[in-house]
């Protein structure tokens, strides 16, 4: 019986290089990477604000999605075709328009074909989350463990 070795976990630097190469339009950076966890930062610009000085919902969803992607790839290796299949967001309070958004992701389940995680989004410097996200990703057959 042959066993396939588990993929090597990429380092934070390797994942950062991958994001920079494959998603050059993204402003997200990886703050921390740990088993089943990732923290991502997104600097907020005036172009991303809605009336009233709040960060737009699509920006918050993007940051959460990137955090999920990073946490999953941190476990399975760099598998570019790992894709979002579901993303549910609850907006909890107004994010500060003059502070970075931090996304703290914890994977809840990592299976062969699906990964599920939750993300809490914060305005930098605040302990109160501005949004809570739960997302599911499909893992392609080429990466199945």
N, C-alpha and C positions, 0 to 999 in steps of 0.2 A: 504494500500500500504506500503510495507516494503522497507526501504532503507538500503543499505549496507554502513556501515561507511567507510570513506576513510582510507587507510592503514596509520599507523603511519610512519612518516618520520624517517628513521634511522639517528642517529647522525654520525658525521664524524668518531668518534672512532669505532662505530659499523660497518661502512662500511670498515674502515681500517682493523679491525679484520677479516671481511668476506674475503677481498682480500688476506690477509696473509694466511688464512686457505685454501681457494679454489684455489689460484693462487700463491703458494709459490715460483714459478720460476720467478715471476715478480719482477722487481726492482722499480716499480712505487709506489709512496706514494701520499696520498691525502694532498694537501697543504691547500685547502679551499673548503668549501661546503656551498652553499647558494641556495635559491629557484631558480630552473631552471638553475643553474650554478655549475661548478666545476673547480678546478685547480689541476692539477696533475704534479708531478715532477718525472723525470727519470734521475738518475746519469749516465753519459756516461763513458764507459770504452773503453780501447784500442781495445778490441775484437769487438766493435760495429762500428768501423771506416772503411771506404772504402779508397781506394788509394786517396791520396791528403789530408787526415786528416779530411774528412767530415763524419758526422754521416750517417749511412746507411738508405735508404728509409724504409726498413721493421721496423727498430727501431722507426722511426717517425710515421709510421702507427700504430704501437702497442700503443704508448703513446697516440695518438689521440683516438684510439678505447677505451682504458681504461678510458680516460676522459669522453667520451660519456656515457659509461656504468655507471660510478660513478654518473654523473649528473642525469641520468634516474632513477637509483636505489634510489638516494636521494629523488626522487619525489614519486615513486610507492612502495617503500619498497624493501627489499632484495628478489628479484625474480630471482634466478639463471638462469632460462631458457630464460631470455630476451636476444635475440641474434641479432647480426649484420646481416642486410640484404643487405646493400649497404654502400660502403665507397669510396669516391672520394677525391683524394689528388692532390693539386697543389703545387709543390716545387717552392719556390720563390727565395731563396738565400741560400748560403752555410752555414749550421750550424757550430758553433765552435766545434771542436773536444775535447776541454778541458773544456767545460762548460755543466752543466746540461741542459736538455730540459724541458721547462715548457709548458704545454698544458692548454689553457684557453678555456673552453667549455661553450657555451650558447645554451640551448634548444630553438629551434624555434617553435616547435609544439609538444605537448604531447597529443596524442589521446588515445582511448581505446585500439587500436591494433597496432599503429605505433607511434614512436617518431622520430623526425628529429632534428638534432643539427649541429652546426658548431663549429669548433675548430681552434684556431690560435695557432701555435707552435712557440716558441721562444728559442733562446739560452739565458741562464740566463745572465742578465745584459744588454741585447739589447732590444730596443723598436721596432726593425724591425722584423716582423714575417719571419720565415724561411719556413713555409708552411701553407697552408689553407686547411682545411678538412671539408667536409660535409658528414654526415653519417645518415643512417636510421636503426632503430632497430625495431624488431617485439616483441611485448609484448604478452606473452602467455595468453590464456583464463582464467587461474586461477588467474591472476592479474588484469583482466579488471575491471575498475571502473564503 
